[in-house]
Amino acid sequence: FLDLRPPDLDEEFASPMIGQIDVEILECVGLPNLDTFKKNDSFAQCVLGASHFRTDVINECLNPIWPSCSRRAARFPIRHCYASLFVGIFDDDGVKNPRDDFAGRVAVRISALRPGKKYDVLLPLRGRRQTYARDASGAVRLRLKLTWYNERAVPLSYFASRGARGGKF
């Protein structure tokens, strides 16, 4: 993973790590064609808090499958029990056009997962809004595993962060 913000400027790093989540992007199915003269050059980006991960690009495919030898897995630190993992699928347009086309995204709430259980799920991609579109946007298949370092620290992470922001219990 890659930290996007320096630790001395971010309040998120003030709280200790309470767990980790292992994420594997396995495949996408039914992606819309975002290029005019060829098929998509697809890649995925994952973001959890200040951590970021990008997969390898799969060229010329509307149903990309990331092989096991490619860059497709990451381990993210969790600092709050209410964090969400965001996975976005994009079409790589190369260095000539630095703005990549957006195919869709999914959001996985960490609090909805059980620790120690492995999930292999196919999730429908959404557009930019929270509502589902009627047009087919495809789906992404993820493999997830959540691990808490200390079960007691999980609910306490919510109260500690609210107290740090001046919220009332």
PyMOL commands that set and color helices and strands:
alter all, ss='L'
color gray80, all
select helices_A, chain A and resi 7-9+11-14+110-112+153-164
alter helices_A, ss='H'
color red, helices_A
select strands_A, chain A and resi 2-3+19-29+42-48+51-54+73-78+84-91+101-109+118-124+139-148
alter strands_A, ss='S'
color yellow, strands_A
deselect
rebuild
show_as cartoon
